[in-house]
Amino acid sequence: MPDPAVASMTSWGPVLASRAANRVHITKGAEWGHSIGTDYWLIPNPGFDTAGAASTATGDELAENGWTATSLVNTAGSGADFASSADKGTPNHFLTNASADLLKSPAIFGDYAHWLAASRILGYEPTKLIAEFMGAMTVHTADEPRSGWGFVEDGGSPATEADQLAWISSDGTNFQIAGNAGTPINGAADDANWHLFRIVLNRLTGLVTWEIDGVSQVMASSLAITGDEFPVCFGFHALTTNRPGLGMTHIFYE
């Protein structure tokens, strides 16, 4: 069956078949751990309590539904042009404002059971697990491989470098990607702007690739997908100096 993934290109990257009728979208972060689908969405809301008090149990707080969330600052978006990739402004986002701030989803992605469920829904076997998210390294002056975004191994923490299976960070000069405390591989020059990042785990090649605003980050060496570490979660974390922010997030099979 032909790969139904790519329909056209935009300045932000490919328009994907995530719009197709045979896909199931989980549109609330609080439902990631409770629902089976092909596409998982998270949208920060400045009026929403990310961490949630344990006593509230209102149903939609992330920490009441399998997430780990610290005292992130839920920040309102502003300054964007209408539907413009050239002037993204500042999107609604979760901001790390202290050391050890992090957000970690339920660990559900990429093992055989979750893959099989997605395959049954799609009607074909996908070959990729993809994380696509709006991110900004609002402070990026340090070489901090533990401050960033990405997939984290089963039972692991975004705060532990050895647990970071495919992780984008900054060395104070470039964005970079690494896995399981391996040597980081440099990409484009870093900055504090908002970008659309994409991390792709490819089952056929066994390798990780990544993009920034639809531009492939050519790597000098390959980043292999570590075995025996699934299901993975998605998350982000700040260490001492660098301060990543996380906006709209989409994890999906293709």
C-alpha positions as CSV (number, residue, x, y, z in Angstrom):
1,M,0.0,0.0,0.0
2,P,1.5,3.4,-0.9
3,D,2.7,5.5,2.0
4,P,-0.1,8.0,2.5
5,A,2.0,10.4,4.5
6,V,3.1,13.3,2.3
7,A,0.6,15.5,0.4
8,S,2.3,18.8,0.0
9,M,4.9,21.1,1.4
10,T,4.6,24.3,3.4
11,S,7.3,26.6,4.8
12,W,6.9,24.7,8.1
13,G,7.4,21.3,6.5
14,P,5.3,18.6,4.9
15,V,1.5,18.5,5.2
16,L,0.9,15.0,6.5
17,A,-1.8,12.4,6.4
18,S,-2.5,13.1,10.1
19,R,-5.6,14.7,8.6
20,A,-6.8,11.4,7.1
21,A,-10.2,10.0,8.1
22,N,-8.7,6.7,9.3
23,R,-6.6,8.4,12.0
24,V,-7.7,8.8,15.6
25,H,-6.6,12.0,17.3
26,I,-6.3,12.2,21.1
27,T,-6.7,16.0,21.5
28,K,-6.3,16.3,25.3
29,G,-3.0,15.8,27.0
30,A,-4.9,14.4,30.0
31,E,-6.2,11.6,27.8
32,W,-2.8,10.4,26.5
33,G,-2.6,7.6,29.0
34,H,-6.2,6.6,28.8
35,S,-6.9,6.5,25.0
36,I,-5.6,4.6,22.0
37,G,-5.0,6.6,18.8
38,T,-2.6,7.5,16.1
39,D,-2.1,11.1,16.9
40,Y,-1.5,12.7,20.4
41,W,-1.9,16.4,20.9
42,L,-0.9,18.8,23.7
43,I,-1.7,22.5,23.7
44,P,-0.6,24.7,26.6
45,N,-3.2,27.0,28.0
46,P,-2.3,30.0,30.1
47,G,-5.3,29.5,32.3
48,F,-4.7,25.8,32.9
49,D,-3.0,24.3,36.0
50,T,-0.3,22.0,34.5
51,A,0.9,20.4,37.7
52,G,-2.4,20.5,39.6
53,A,-2.8,20.0,43.3
54,A,-3.1,16.4,44.2
55,S,-6.3,17.1,46.1
56,T,-8.2,18.7,43.3
57,A,-8.7,15.7,41.0
58,T,-10.7,17.8,38.5
59,G,-10.0,15.4,35.7
60,D,-8.0,17.5,33.2
61,E,-4.8,18.4,35.1
62,L,-1.9,16.6,33.6
63,A,-0.5,15.4,36.9
64,E,-3.8,13.8,37.7
65,N,-3.5,11.7,34.5
66,G,-0.1,10.0,34.4
67,W,2.1,13.1,33.7
68,T,4.9,14.4,35.8
69,A,4.8,18.2,35.9
70,T,6.8,20.7,38.0
71,S,6.0,24.4,38.6
72,L,6.1,25.3,34.9
73,V,4.9,28.8,34.0
74,N,1.9,28.6,31.7
75,T,2.5,31.5,29.4
76,A,0.0,33.3,27.1
77,G,0.8,33.6,23.4
78,S,1.2,37.0,21.7
79,G,2.5,38.9,18.7
80,A,1.9,36.4,15.8
81,D,0.6,37.3,12.4
82,F,-2.5,35.4,11.2
83,A,-1.5,31.9,10.1
84,S,2.0,33.0,9.4
85,S,5.1,30.8,9.7
86,A,7.3,33.9,9.0
87,D,6.0,35.7,12.1
88,K,5.1,33.0,14.6
89,G,5.2,35.5,17.6
90,T,5.1,33.7,20.9
91,P,2.7,30.8,21.1
92,N,0.9,29.6,24.2
93,H,3.6,27.6,26.0
94,F,4.9,26.0,29.1
95,L,8.1,27.8,30.3
96,T,10.8,26.4,32.5
97,N,11.8,29.1,35.0
98,A,13.8,27.2,37.5
99,S,16.4,24.4,37.7
100,A,14.8,20.9,37.5
101,D,11.6,22.1,35.9
102,L,10.2,19.4,33.7
103,L,7.2,17.9,32.0
104,K,7.0,14.2,31.3
105,S,4.1,12.4,29.5
106,P,2.9,8.8,30.2
107,A,5.4,6.3,28.7
108,I,3.2,4.7,26.0
109,F,4.9,5.2,22.6
110,G,6.7,2.8,20.3
111,D,6.5,-0.6,21.9
112,Y,4.8,-3.5,20.0
113,A,1.4,-3.1,21.7
114,H,1.0,0.6,21.0
115,W,2.4,0.2,17.5
116,L,0.0,-2.7,16.8
117,A,-3.0,-0.6,18.0
118,A,-2.0,2.2,15.7
119,S,-1.6,-0.2,12.8
120,R,-5.1,-1.6,13.3
121,I,-6.6,1.9,13.3
122,L,-4.6,3.0,10.2
123,G,-5.1,-0.1,8.2
124,Y,-1.4,-0.3,7.4
125,E,1.8,-0.7,9.4
126,P,3.5,2.7,10.1
127,T,7.3,3.0,9.8
128,K,7.9,6.1,11.9
129,L,7.2,7.5,15.3
130,I,7.4,11.3,15.2
131,A,7.4,14.1,17.7
132,E,6.6,17.5,16.3
133,F,6.5,20.5,18.6
134,M,6.9,24.2,19.0
135,G,9.9,25.0,21.1
136,A,12.2,27.9,22.0
137,M,15.4,27.8,24.0
138,T,14.6,31.1,25.7
139,V,18.0,31.1,27.4
140,H,20.7,29.2,25.5
141,T,24.1,30.4,26.8
142,A,25.3,27.1,28.4
143,D,26.5,23.7,27.1
144,E,23.6,21.8,28.7
145,P,22.7,18.5,27.1
146,R,20.1,17.9,29.9
147,S,18.1,21.0,29.0
148,G,15.8,20.4,26.1
149,W,13.0,18.3,24.6
150,G,12.5,14.8,23.2
151,F,11.8,11.1,23.8
152,V,12.8,9.5,27.1
153,E,13.2,5.8,27.7
154,D,10.8,3.5,29.6
155,G,10.6,4.5,33.3
156,G,13.2,7.2,32.8
157,S,13.3,10.9,33.5
158,P,13.8,13.9,31.2
159,A,16.2,15.1,33.9
160,T,18.6,12.1,33.4
161,E,20.9,12.3,30.4
162,A,21.3,8.6,30.2
163,D,17.5,8.2,29.9
164,Q,17.1,10.6,27.0
165,L,16.6,8.4,23.9
166,A,16.4,11.1,21.3
167,W,16.9,14.6,22.8
168,I,17.4,18.1,21.3
169,S,19.4,20.6,23.4
170,S,21.9,23.4,23.0
171,D,25.6,23.6,23.6
172,G,25.5,27.4,23.8
173,T,26.3,27.7,20.0
174,N,24.3,25.1,18.2
175,F,21.1,23.0,18.6
176,Q,22.2,19.4,18.9
177,I,20.7,16.0,19.3
178,A,21.9,13.0,21.3
179,G,20.7,9.7,22.8
180,N,21.4,8.0,26.1
181,A,24.3,10.4,27.1
182,G,26.1,9.8,23.8
183,T,28.2,12.4,22.0
184,P,25.8,15.2,20.8
185,I,25.5,15.8,17.1
186,N,25.4,19.5,16.1
187,G,22.6,21.0,14.0
188,A,21.8,24.6,13.1
189,A,23.0,27.6,15.1
190,D,20.9,28.1,18.2
191,D,18.8,31.1,19.2
192,A,15.9,32.1,21.4
193,N,13.3,32.1,18.7
194,W,10.3,29.8,18.4
195,H,10.8,26.9,16.0
196,L,8.9,23.9,14.8
197,F,11.1,20.9,15.7
198,R,10.6,17.4,14.5
199,I,12.2,14.2,15.8
200,V,11.7,11.0,13.7
201,L,12.3,7.5,14.9
202,N,12.5,5.3,11.7
203,R,11.8,1.6,12.2
204,L,13.2,0.6,8.8
205,T,16.6,2.3,9.2
206,G,16.8,2.0,13.0
207,L,18.0,5.6,13.0
208,V,16.9,9.0,14.4
209,T,16.6,12.1,12.1
210,W,15.5,15.6,13.0
211,E,14.3,18.9,11.4
212,I,14.0,22.5,12.4
213,D,11.2,24.5,10.6
214,G,11.0,21.8,7.9
215,V,14.8,21.8,7.3
216,S,16.6,18.5,7.7
217,Q,19.5,18.7,10.1
218,V,22.3,16.9,8.3
219,M,24.2,14.9,10.8
220,A,27.9,14.0,10.6
221,S,27.2,10.7,12.2
222,S,24.2,8.5,12.8
223,L,22.1,8.4,15.9
224,A,20.8,4.9,16.4
225,I,17.5,4.1,18.2
226,T,18.5,2.4,21.4
227,G,17.1,-1.1,21.9
228,D,15.2,-2.5,24.9
229,E,14.0,1.0,26.0
230,F,10.4,1.1,24.9
231,P,7.7,2.3,25.5
232,V,9.0,5.9,25.6
233,C,7.5,9.1,26.9
234,F,7.9,12.6,25.6
235,G,9.0,15.5,27.8
236,F,11.2,18.5,28.3
237,H,13.5,19.7,31.1
238,A,15.7,22.6,32.3
239,L,18.9,22.1,34.2
240,T,20.9,25.1,35.5
241,T,21.1,27.8,32.9
242,N,19.3,27.1,29.7
243,R,15.5,27.5,29.7
244,P,13.4,25.6,27.1
245,G,9.8,26.5,26.4
246,L,7.3,24.0,24.9
247,G,4.3,24.9,22.8
248,M,1.9,22.9,20.7
249,T,3.0,19.3,20.6
250,H,2.0,16.4,18.3
251,I,3.2,12.8,18.7
252,F,2.1,10.5,15.9
253,Y,2.7,7.3,13.9
254,E,3.3,7.5,10.1
